[in-house]
Amino acid sequence: MQLLTLIRTTWRRWAVMSEVHRELSAYSERELADLGIRRSEIAGIAREAAARIQPKMMKADRKAGTFAKTAAAN
């Protein structure tokens, strides 16, 4: 089940990164300047937004305590 959680989290991160990049890229130079963002910073901002996505435990993981066991092992 951990593999499914990893795949799901990776997919969510990619979706967030793609959406943030698409939205910020649609802004004009003036709108970006009003936000204090340069066009060259868009990719980094999108990556940061994606990095904030935390894995959500799936029901099977919660029942088995998979995340607790993994955290204790590390």
Secondary structure, 3 states (H helix, E strand, C coil): CHHHHHHHHHHHHHHHHHHHHHHHHCCCHHHHHHHCCCHHHHHHHHHHHHHCCCCCCCHHHHHHCHHHHHHHHC
